[in-house]
Amino acid sequence: MSAPHLRFTLLSLCSLLAASMLPLSVPAQQEKGAGITMSADADAKDIGLPLYPGSRRHKDKDEDSPGVNFGLWGGGSGFKLAVLKMESDDSMDKVADFYRKKLTKYGRVLDCSHPSADESASSKGDSDDNSKPLTCGTDKPDKGSLLFKAGTRSDQRLVAIQPAAKGTLYQLVHLAHWDSDTKK
């Protein structure tokens, strides 16, 4: 199986699994029909966060895509994942300060790099309970990196920031899931 086909198959399986485990309410117009969205690109609108000023898309290799936008829905349930890899010549501190402020749009900002006891509380056993607050759970950045989260369990934004040879690398993530059988 070729690499693109394997990647598609793995993304599809992961998305089906995640969509079946993670509920949320959905607008009525999405309760009918089914669909899939897959793109090797994402932008600030897909993530719901602005791009850090002066930053540019980052590719680890020439054939890599700096982002992905993937969605799967049907029968009132669905899943969305958007990821964008970026780089900046500015320091990690400047990029981190920018995104800490921007994430407040989605509620309390969790610093999973240095979580408090309630931020790092495990969500085991209640992963289907969207009424529970968002936690860092087992999400932790690599040594020397930063990770911020905001939103709800069913609609969250993550910003991962790490040092680079010249400046900073960062990833923006929007993860959402819904199920029409679950109340908001």
N, CA and C of each residue as an Amber inpcrd file, in Angstrom:
protein
   552
   0.8530000  -1.1650000   0.0000000   0.0000000   0.0000000   0.0000000
   0.9060000   1.2370000   0.0000000   0.5930000   2.2100000  -0.8400000
   1.4170000   3.4200000  -0.9280000   1.2270000   4.2920000   0.3060000
   2.1940000   5.1730000   0.5590000   2.1540000   6.0460000   1.7440000
   0.8970000   6.9120000   1.7970000   0.4860000   7.5810000   0.6740000
  -0.7380000   8.3910000   0.7550000  -1.9800000   7.5640000   1.0840000
  -2.0690000   6.3390000   0.5280000  -3.2260000   5.4890000   0.8130000
  -3.2100000   5.0180000   2.2610000  -2.0330000   4.6800000   2.7650000
  -1.9140000   4.2570000   4.1510000  -2.2890000   5.4070000   5.0850000
  -1.8100000   6.6130000   4.7790000  -2.1320000   7.7900000   5.5920000
  -3.6480000   8.0230000   5.6030000  -4.2900000   7.9280000   4.4360000
  -5.7390000   8.1100000   4.3420000  -6.4690000   7.0700000   5.1780000
  -6.0390000   5.8110000   5.0700000  -6.6750000   4.7320000   5.8070000
  -6.5270000   4.9400000   7.3100000  -5.3270000   5.2970000   7.7590000
  -5.1010000   5.5320000   9.1820000  -5.9120000   6.7090000   9.6940000
  -5.9460000   7.8160000   8.9480000  -6.7470000   8.9680000   9.3530000
  -8.2240000   8.6120000   9.4420000  -8.7030000   7.8410000   8.4780000
 -10.1100000   7.4380000   8.4750000 -10.4450000   6.5850000   9.6890000
  -9.5890000   5.6180000   9.9860000  -9.8420000   4.7500000  11.1290000
  -9.7960000   5.5220000  12.4430000  -8.8060000   6.3880000  12.5990000
  -8.7020000   7.1920000  13.8170000  -9.9160000   8.0990000  13.9720000
 -10.3400000   8.6910000  12.8870000 -11.4810000   9.6060000  12.9500000
 -12.7690000   8.8730000  13.2860000 -12.9590000   7.6960000  12.7010000
 -14.1500000   6.9160000  13.0260000 -14.1540000   6.5270000  14.4960000
 -13.0100000   6.1110000  15.0030000 -12.9040000   5.7480000  16.4050000
 -13.1840000   6.9490000  17.3000000 -12.5540000   8.0730000  17.0080000
 -12.7490000   9.2810000  17.8280000 -14.1920000   9.7560000  17.7530000
 -14.7810000   9.7410000  16.5800000 -16.1580000  10.2120000  16.4320000
 -17.1330000   9.3260000  17.2060000 -16.8210000   8.0520000  17.3210000
 -17.7220000   7.1600000  18.0450000 -17.5900000   7.2900000  19.5560000
 -16.4520000   7.8280000  20.0290000 -16.2270000   7.9080000  21.4670000
 -16.4930000   9.2840000  22.0600000 -16.5250000  10.3360000  21.2570000
 -16.5460000  11.6900000  21.7940000 -17.7980000  12.4500000  21.3530000
 -18.8200000  12.5590000  22.1950000 -20.0820000  13.1900000  21.8050000
 -20.1360000  14.7030000  22.0170000 -21.0660000  15.3600000  21.2890000
 -21.3740000  16.7910000  21.4140000 -22.6080000  17.0770000  20.5850000
 -23.3390000  18.1220000  20.9220000 -24.5080000  18.5120000  20.1370000
 -24.0880000  19.1280000  18.8120000 -24.9740000  19.0570000  17.8370000
 -24.6790000  19.5190000  16.4860000 -25.8740000  20.3060000  15.9560000
 -25.6300000  21.3200000  15.1370000 -26.7420000  22.0360000  14.5230000
 -27.6140000  21.0990000  13.6890000 -28.9020000  21.4130000  13.6100000
 -29.8540000  20.5450000  12.9060000 -29.4570000  20.2970000  11.4570000
 -28.8470000  21.2900000  10.7680000 -28.5160000  21.1030000   9.3630000
 -27.4590000  20.0260000   9.1510000 -26.7130000  19.6550000  10.2090000
 -25.7020000  18.6270000  10.0570000 -26.2080000  17.2530000  10.4830000
 -27.4700000  17.1570000  10.8830000 -28.0180000  15.8850000  11.3140000
 -28.4380000  15.0110000  10.1390000 -28.5750000  15.5910000   8.9590000
 -28.9800000  14.8260000   7.7890000 -27.7890000  14.6430000   6.8760000
 -27.7010000  13.4760000   6.2770000 -26.6380000  13.2100000   5.3290000
 -25.3460000  12.8060000   6.0210000 -24.3250000  12.6670000   5.1910000
 -23.0070000  12.2740000   5.6750000 -21.9680000  12.8810000   4.7540000
 -20.7700000  12.9860000   5.2610000 -19.7210000  13.5320000   4.4190000
 -18.3540000  13.3900000   5.0350000 -17.3810000  13.7030000   4.2080000
 -15.9970000  13.6850000   4.6400000 -15.2890000  14.8670000   3.9860000
 -14.4530000  15.5100000   4.7440000 -13.6340000  16.6020000   4.2390000
 -12.1930000  16.2390000   4.5330000 -11.3560000  16.2870000   3.5090000
  -9.9500000  16.0070000   3.7150000  -9.1400000  16.9240000   2.8180000
  -8.2140000  17.6370000   3.4430000  -7.3680000  18.5470000   2.6980000
  -5.9830000  18.5390000   3.3220000  -4.9760000  18.6310000   2.4830000
  -3.5960000  18.6900000   2.9690000  -3.2160000  20.1290000   3.2860000
  -4.1990000  20.9070000   3.6990000  -3.9380000  22.2920000   4.0460000
  -4.9750000  22.7570000   5.0620000  -4.5950000  23.7120000   5.8500000
  -5.4990000  24.3450000   6.8080000  -5.0880000  25.8050000   6.9010000
  -5.9960000  26.6360000   7.3640000  -5.6470000  28.0460000   7.5390000
  -6.1830000  28.5250000   8.8910000  -5.9600000  29.7890000   9.1870000
  -6.3590000  30.3570000  10.4770000  -7.8580000  30.1910000  10.7160000
  -8.6620000  30.2900000   9.6730000 -10.1100000  30.1500000   9.8140000
 -10.4800000  28.7320000  10.2650000  -9.7960000  27.7310000   9.7380000
 -10.0640000  26.3480000  10.1310000  -9.7220000  26.1030000  11.6020000
  -8.6810000  26.7620000  12.0780000  -8.2230000  26.5860000  13.4490000
  -9.0320000  27.4520000  14.4130000  -9.4180000  28.6440000  13.9620000
 -10.1360000  29.5660000  14.8360000  -9.2090000  30.4520000  15.6400000
  -7.9640000  30.5370000  15.2180000  -6.9700000  31.3950000  15.8630000
  -6.2000000  32.1490000  14.7860000  -5.7880000  33.3830000  15.0710000
  -4.9960000  34.1160000  14.0850000  -3.5710000  33.5690000  14.0240000
  -2.9080000  33.8190000  12.9070000  -1.5080000  33.4310000  12.7770000
  -0.6380000  34.4870000  13.4530000   0.4170000  34.0440000  14.0920000
   1.3470000  34.9640000  14.7230000   1.9420000  35.8740000  13.6450000
   1.9710000  37.1870000  13.8810000   2.4670000  38.1320000  12.8540000
   3.8840000  37.7970000  12.3810000   4.0500000  37.7730000  11.0810000
   5.3540000  37.5060000  10.4780000   5.7320000  36.0450000  10.3940000
   4.8540000  35.1470000  10.8680000   5.1870000  33.7230000  10.8050000
   4.9220000  33.1750000   9.4130000   5.4630000  32.0190000   9.1530000
   5.3030000  31.3580000   7.8530000   5.0620000  29.8590000   8.0670000
   4.4880000  29.2320000   7.0650000   4.1960000  27.8000000   7.1410000
   5.5030000  27.0110000   7.2400000   5.4610000  25.9330000   8.0060000
   6.6550000  25.1100000   8.2200000   6.4560000  23.7190000   7.6310000
   7.4720000  23.2510000   6.9110000   7.4920000  21.8910000   6.3870000
   8.7660000  21.2300000   6.8980000   8.6270000  20.0190000   7.4590000
   9.8030000  19.2850000   7.8980000  10.6080000  18.7960000   6.6980000
   9.9080000  18.4270000   5.6330000  10.5310000  17.9940000   4.3740000
   9.7940000  18.6850000   3.2420000  10.4250000  18.7830000   2.0770000
   9.8140000  19.4770000   0.9390000   8.4610000  18.8900000   0.5470000
   8.3010000  17.5740000   0.6630000   7.0500000  16.9390000   0.2410000
   5.9760000  16.9720000   1.3260000   6.3150000  17.4580000   2.5100000
   5.3490000  17.5560000   3.5990000   4.3620000  18.6910000   3.3530000
   3.2130000  18.5510000   3.9810000   2.2200000  19.6180000   3.9880000
   2.3100000  20.3170000   5.3420000   2.1960000  21.6350000   5.3840000
   2.2550000  22.3240000   6.6690000   0.9590000  22.2220000   7.4750000
  -0.0490000  21.5970000   6.9070000  -1.3100000  21.4980000   7.6220000
  -2.1790000  20.3830000   7.1060000  -3.2540000  20.1350000   7.8490000
  -4.2490000  19.1600000   7.4480000  -5.6000000  19.6250000   7.9790000
  -6.6230000  19.3550000   7.2140000  -7.9920000  19.6670000   7.6040000
  -8.8070000  18.4200000   7.3010000  -9.3540000  17.7960000   8.3370000
 -10.0470000  16.5300000   8.1660000 -11.3510000  16.5590000   8.9510000
 -12.4140000  16.1670000   8.3230000 -13.7060000  16.0960000   8.9920000
 -14.4940000  14.9020000   8.5050000 -15.2800000  14.3340000   9.3730000
 -16.1080000  13.1830000   9.0500000 -17.4050000  13.3260000   9.8320000
 -18.5490000  13.2090000   9.1660000 -19.8240000  13.3460000   9.8550000
 -20.8890000  12.5040000   9.1760000 -21.9130000  12.1820000   9.9460000
 -23.0490000  11.4220000   9.4370000 -24.0030000  11.0880000  10.5620000
 -25.2770000  11.1440000  10.2750000 -26.2940000  10.7930000  11.2530000
 -26.2720000  11.6540000  12.5040000 -25.8200000  12.8800000  12.3860000
 -25.8040000  13.7810000  13.5350000 -24.5480000  13.7190000  14.3770000
 -23.6150000  12.8340000  14.0380000 -22.3510000  12.7410000  14.7580000
 -21.2260000  13.1560000  13.8340000 -20.1510000  13.6450000  14.4180000
 -19.0380000  14.0200000  13.5720000 -17.7850000  14.3350000  14.3460000
 -16.7470000  14.6140000  13.5650000 -15.4120000  14.8320000  14.0900000
 -14.7000000  15.7950000  13.1620000 -13.9410000  16.7290000  13.7300000
 -13.1510000  17.6550000  12.9220000 -11.7690000  17.7830000  13.5380000
 -10.7580000  17.7460000  12.6930000  -9.3790000  17.9580000  13.1170000
  -8.7140000  18.8730000  12.0950000  -8.1750000  19.9810000  12.5560000
  -7.4100000  20.8870000  11.7110000  -6.0870000  21.1690000  12.4100000
  -4.9920000  21.0460000  11.6730000  -3.6520000  21.2470000  12.2260000
  -2.8690000  22.1240000  11.2670000  -2.1110000  23.0540000  11.8210000
  -1.2860000  23.9500000  11.0070000   0.0690000  24.1010000  11.6820000
   1.1550000  23.7940000  10.9450000   2.5160000  23.9280000  11.4650000
   3.1080000  25.2330000  10.9350000   3.6340000  26.0330000  11.8640000
   4.1550000  27.3530000  11.5150000   5.5320000  27.5570000  12.1420000
   6.2420000  28.5900000  11.6480000   7.5240000  28.9710000  12.2290000
   7.6340000  30.4880000  12.2570000   8.4220000  30.9740000  13.2210000
   8.6230000  32.4050000  13.3970000  10.0740000  32.6480000  13.7990000
  10.5890000  33.8090000  13.4440000  11.9260000  34.1950000  13.8650000
  11.9190000  34.7160000  15.3050000  10.7430000  34.9830000  15.8670000
  10.6400000  35.5130000  17.2270000  10.8550000  34.4160000  18.2640000
  11.0590000  34.8420000  19.5070000  11.3070000  33.9130000  20.6110000
  10.0410000  33.1430000  20.9840000  10.2470000  32.0270000  21.6770000
   9.1200000  31.2400000  22.1800000   8.2540000  32.0820000  23.1120000
   8.8910000  32.9150000  23.9350000   8.1390000  33.7370000  24.8910000
   7.1680000  34.6730000  24.1900000   7.6100000  35.2960000  23.0890000
   6.7280000  36.2180000  22.3550000   5.5510000  35.4680000  21.7310000
   5.8470000  34.3300000  21.1150000   4.7940000  33.5290000  20.4790000
   3.8340000  33.0170000  21.5570000   4.3760000  32.5480000  22.6830000
   3.5380000  32.0360000  23.7720000   2.6290000  33.1310000  24.3310000
   3.1660000  34.3170000  24.5610000   2.3440000  35.4240000  25.0740000
   1.2030000  35.7600000  24.1230000   1.4920000  35.7710000  22.8190000
   0.4830000  36.0630000  21.7970000  -0.6610000  35.0520000  21.8800000
  -0.3210000  33.7530000  21.9140000  -1.3700000  32.7300000  21.8980000
  -2.0710000  32.5640000  23.2370000  -1.4120000  32.8280000  24.3450000
  -2.1140000  32.8100000  25.6300000  -3.2750000  33.8040000  25.5940000
  -3.0150000  34.9730000  25.0350000  -4.0670000  36.0070000  24.9450000
  -5.1580000  35.5990000  23.9560000  -4.7780000  35.0910000  22.8040000
  -5.7640000  34.7370000  21.7710000  -6.6360000  33.5600000  22.1880000
  -6.0890000  32.6270000  22.9490000  -6.8630000  31.4640000  23.3900000
  -7.9570000  31.8220000  24.3850000  -7.8500000  32.9600000  25.0640000
  -8.8740000  33.3510000  26.0430000 -10.2480000  33.5020000  25.3990000
 -10.2910000  33.6730000  24.1030000 -11.5600000  33.7330000  23.3640000
 -12.3840000  32.4670000  23.6100000 -11.7100000  31.3510000  23.8990000
 -12.3800000  30.0630000  24.0680000 -12.5100000  29.6550000  25.5380000
 -12.1940000  30.5670000  26.4580000 -12.3430000  30.2670000  27.8790000
 -11.0100000  30.2270000  28.5980000 -11.0130000  29.5390000  29.7000000
  -9.8110000  29.4250000  30.5290000  -8.6840000  28.7520000  29.7470000
  -7.4910000  29.3260000  29.8000000  -6.3300000  28.7700000  29.0940000
  -5.5440000  27.8850000  30.0500000  -5.3630000  26.6300000  29.6620000
  -4.5840000  25.6830000  30.4540000  -3.1480000  25.6750000  29.9600000
  -2.1980000  25.7610000  30.8730000  -0.7830000  25.6450000  30.5360000
  -0.3720000  24.2190000  30.8740000  -0.3780000  23.3570000  29.8940000
  -0.0670000  21.9390000  30.1090000   1.4350000  21.7110000  30.2470000
   2.2300000  22.7690000  30.1130000   3.6700000  22.6920000  30.3320000
   3.9580000  22.6780000  31.8280000   3.1280000  23.3850000  32.5880000
   3.2570000  23.4920000  34.0440000   1.8580000  23.4400000  34.6520000
   1.1610000  22.3130000  34.5050000  -0.2420000  22.2810000  34.9390000
  -0.4020000  22.2650000  36.4520000  -1.4760000  22.9180000  36.8910000
  -1.8620000  22.8230000  38.2980000  -2.5410000  21.4730000  38.4830000
  -2.8580000  21.1100000  39.7170000  -3.4640000  19.8090000  39.9970000
  -4.7840000  19.6250000  39.2490000  -5.6400000  20.6650000  39.2050000
  -6.9280000  20.5110000  38.5220000  -6.7650000  20.5230000  37.0080000
  -5.7480000  21.1840000  36.4820000  -5.5140000  21.1910000  35.0320000
  -5.0050000  19.8480000  34.5430000  -4.2430000  19.1450000  35.3750000
  -3.6770000  17.8790000  34.9450000  -4.5170000  16.6860000  35.3730000
  -5.6330000  16.9430000  36.0240000  -6.5010000  15.8520000  36.4770000
  -6.8410000  14.9390000  35.3190000  -6.7460000  13.6790000  35.5610000
  -7.0130000  12.6870000  34.5190000  -8.4890000  12.6890000  34.1550000
  -8.7480000  12.4610000  32.8880000 -10.1370000  12.3910000  32.4300000
 -10.5520000  10.9480000  32.1830000  -9.7980000   9.9880000  32.7220000
 -10.1470000   8.5830000  32.5460000 -11.5160000   8.3090000  33.1450000
 -12.2780000   7.5060000  32.4490000 -13.5730000   7.1020000  32.9590000
 -14.6950000   8.0680000  32.6590000 -14.3830000   9.2980000  32.3190000
 -15.4480000  10.2490000  32.0060000 -15.1870000  10.9530000  30.6770000
 -14.5320000  10.2520000  29.7460000 -14.2180000  10.8590000  28.4560000
 -15.4730000  11.1630000  27.6390000 -16.5790000  10.5090000  27.9620000
 -17.8340000  10.7770000  27.2620000 -18.6250000  11.8950000  27.9180000
 -18.1660000  12.3910000  29.0370000 -18.8990000  13.4050000  29.7830000
 -18.3750000  14.7910000  29.4370000 -19.0290000  15.4350000  28.4750000
 -18.5950000  16.7560000  28.0260000 -18.9070000  17.8550000  29.0180000
 -19.6520000  17.5260000  30.1030000 -19.9310000  18.5370000  31.1120000
 -18.7260000  18.7390000  32.0310000 -17.8090000  17.7910000  32.0290000
 -16.6000000  17.9230000  32.8430000 -15.6900000  18.9610000  32.1900000
 -14.9280000  19.7050000  33.0000000 -14.0410000  20.7260000  32.4240000
 -12.8970000  20.1090000  31.6280000 -12.3980000  20.8740000  30.6790000
 -11.2400000  20.4800000  29.8930000 -10.0310000  20.3970000  30.8190000
  -9.2300000  19.3570000  30.6640000  -8.0110000  19.2080000  31.4610000
  -6.8390000  18.9280000  30.5250000  -5.6460000  19.0040000  31.0650000
  -4.4570000  18.6230000  30.3010000  -4.3900000  17.1120000  30.1690000
  -4.9370000  16.3950000  31.1610000  -4.8970000  14.9330000  31.1280000
  -3.4700000  14.4590000  30.9580000  -3.2420000  13.6550000  29.9390000
  -1.8910000  13.1460000  29.6650000  -1.1640000  13.9720000  28.6110000
  -1.7670000  15.0640000  28.1580000  -1.1300000  15.9230000  27.1520000
  -0.0180000  16.7320000  27.8050000   1.2060000  16.4490000  27.4050000
   2.3610000  17.1580000  27.9290000   3.3250000  17.4370000  26.7750000
   3.9510000  18.6090000  26.7900000   4.8930000  18.9270000  25.7170000
   6.2400000  18.2370000  25.9370000   7.0510000  18.2060000  24.8810000
   8.4200000  17.7160000  25.0040000   9.2020000  18.6660000  25.9000000
  10.2960000  18.1880000  26.4500000  11.1300000  19.0130000  27.3230000
  11.5560000  20.2800000  26.5810000  11.4010000  21.4280000  27.2460000
  11.7670000  22.7080000  26.6540000  10.7020000  23.3220000  25.7740000
   9.5680000  22.6270000  25.6240000   8.4660000  23.1020000  24.7870000
   7.3000000  23.5410000  25.6650000   6.2900000  24.1390000  25.0390000
   5.1050000  24.6220000  25.7290000   3.8500000  24.0530000  25.0770000
   2.7950000  23.8800000  25.8670000   1.5150000  23.4160000  25.3370000
   0.3930000  24.1300000  26.0760000  -0.4910000  24.7730000  25.3110000
  -1.6500000  25.4720000  25.8590000  -2.9150000  24.8800000  25.2570000
  -3.9900000  24.8080000  26.0710000  -5.2850000  24.3140000  25.6110000
  -6.3670000  25.2690000  26.0970000  -7.4290000  25.3930000  25.3220000
  -8.6020000  26.1690000  25.7390000  -9.8230000  25.6250000  25.0110000
 -10.9760000  25.8620000  25.5960000 -12.2330000  25.4210000  24.9930000
 -12.9420000  24.4450000  25.8910000 -13.6140000  23.4980000  25.2670000
 -14.3460000  22.4640000  25.9830000 -13.8220000  21.1130000  25.5280000
 -14.2470000  20.0730000  26.2020000 -13.8120000  18.7370000  25.7730000
 -14.2770000  18.4300000  24.3500000 -15.3740000  19.0070000  23.9650000
 -15.9210000  18.7000000  22.6450000 -15.5180000  19.6870000  21.5600000
 -14.8680000  20.7810000  21.9320000 -14.4470000  21.7810000  20.9450000
 -13.2620000  22.5560000  21.5270000 -12.0710000  22.0640000  21.2330000
 -10.8920000  22.6390000  21.8580000  -9.8360000  23.0910000  20.8620000
  -9.0400000  24.0710000  21.3190000  -7.8970000  24.5680000  20.5540000
  -6.6520000  24.2470000  21.3620000  -5.5910000  23.8360000  20.6740000
  -4.3040000  23.5610000  21.2940000  -3.2360000  24.3380000  20.5490000
  -2.2540000  24.8310000  21.2820000  -1.0970000  25.4930000  20.6880000
   0.1390000  24.8540000  21.3120000   0.9620000  24.2250000  20.4730000
   2.2150000  23.6030000  20.9030000   3.3630000  24.4460000  20.3560000
   4.2920000  24.8330000  21.2280000   5.3700000  25.7390000  20.8560000
   6.6990000  25.1070000  21.2520000   7.6660000  25.1430000  20.3360000
   8.9740000  24.5650000  20.6280000  10.0850000  25.4270000  20.0370000
  11.2610000  25.3560000  20.6520000  12.3790000  26.1430000  20.1280000
  12.8630000  25.5690000  18.7980000  13.3950000  26.4360000  17.9660000
  13.9740000  26.0240000  16.6860000  15.3750000  26.6300000  16.5970000
  16.1510000  26.1750000  15.6260000  17.5100000  26.6930000  15.4440000
  17.4930000  28.2140000  15.3080000  16.5330000  28.7180000  14.5650000
  16.3750000  30.1620000  14.3790000  14.9370000  30.5350000  14.7150000
  14.6650000  30.7890000  15.9820000  13.3280000  31.2150000  16.3670000
  12.5040000  30.1250000  16.9980000  11.2570000  29.9960000  16.5040000
  10.2550000  29.1500000  17.1490000   9.4280000  28.3900000  16.1180000
   9.1310000  27.1350000  16.4260000   8.1650000  26.3450000  15.6670000
   6.9140000  26.2380000  16.5180000   5.7470000  26.3020000  15.8830000
   4.5150000  26.1100000  16.6430000   3.4660000  25.4330000  15.7890000
   2.5790000  24.7100000  16.4750000   1.4670000  24.0170000  15.8240000
   0.1670000  24.4950000  16.4400000  -0.7860000  24.7660000  15.5840000
  -2.1270000  25.1560000  15.9940000  -3.0600000  23.9920000  15.6790000
  -3.9170000  23.6340000  16.6200000  -4.8090000  22.4870000  16.4420000
  -6.2180000  22.8750000  16.8640000  -7.2000000  22.4810000  16.0650000
  -8.6140000  22.5840000  16.4290000  -9.1790000  21.1770000  16.3720000
  -9.7160000  20.7150000  17.4810000 -10.2900000  19.3810000  17.5830000
 -11.7190000  19.5180000  18.0850000 -12.6700000  19.0010000  17.3280000
 -14.0810000  19.0840000  17.7100000 -14.7830000  17.7690000  17.3900000
 -15.8130000  17.4600000  18.1590000 -16.6280000  16.2780000  17.9150000
 -18.0410000  16.5580000  18.4140000 -19.0040000  15.8790000  17.8370000
 -20.3870000  16.1090000  18.2250000 -21.2170000  14.8570000  17.9750000
 -22.3680000  14.8190000  18.6720000 -23.3160000  13.7160000  18.5670000
 -24.6900000  14.2980000  18.8900000 -25.6250000  14.1670000  17.9910000
 -26.9490000  14.7800000  18.1820000 -27.7380000  14.1320000  19.3140000
 -27.3260000  12.9580000  19.7760000 -28.0340000  12.3070000  20.8790000
 -27.6480000  12.8850000  22.2340000 -26.6100000  13.6970000  22.2730000
 -26.1210000  14.2500000  23.5270000 -26.5500000  15.6890000  23.6580000
 -27.0110000  16.0700000  24.8350000 -27.3880000  17.4650000  25.0860000
 -26.1420000  18.2870000  25.3320000 -26.1870000  19.5700000  24.9500000
 -25.0610000  20.4740000  25.1930000 -24.8330000  20.6360000  26.6770000
